[in-house]
């Protein structure tokens, strides 16, 4: 009998610890869920504004976003937005996603009103290796995508050096991640243009 108690004691102890910590995490999550949602919404707004080459101080993001960005629900494409500044359309923005090396790469691409130029891109989330593929989130990489002309480049809108028609530098040491970004953008740009012809 004592031997049975010795075996059961650690089991009950682990169950008790698990219940206590799980309950604690559930309570913390419930208490902070609104704050988490607010932070996620702010991250999304800032990403859309960055892709559109629009920047304001953090304390003005919500107001500026509400005045400038409108969601377009009439297009059969994931999360499409229109940026309007001083009554003039500045950009159309769409959400892109696709497989990276370790998981989904999700972000936003902004195109000019005539859909003939990339205004910018931003990455909302990815699981790429820090210090290697994760460098796609760094400003030097993203800023390369400003004002890339799309005319006469179908289907290779994005092309890495040293190709003759290159317009972007890949991340050194992260060939697979760089190729994934190129593939995602080339495919989604074409899909977006095809689906919005005569609609925008």
Secondary structure as UniProt FT lines:
FT   HELIX           2..51
FT   TURN            52..53
FT   HELIX           58..60
FT   HELIX           61..68
FT   STRAND          69..72
FT   STRAND          80..85
FT   TURN            86..87
FT   STRAND          88..99
FT   STRAND          104..111
FT   TURN            113..114
FT   STRAND          117..125
FT   TURN            130..132
FT   HELIX           133..137
FT   HELIX           139..142
FT   HELIX           143..145
FT   TURN            146..147
FT   STRAND          148..149
FT   TURN            151..152
FT   TURN            154..155
FT   TURN            161..162
FT   TURN            164..165
FT   TURN            172..173
FT   HELIX           175..196
FT   TURN            197..199
//
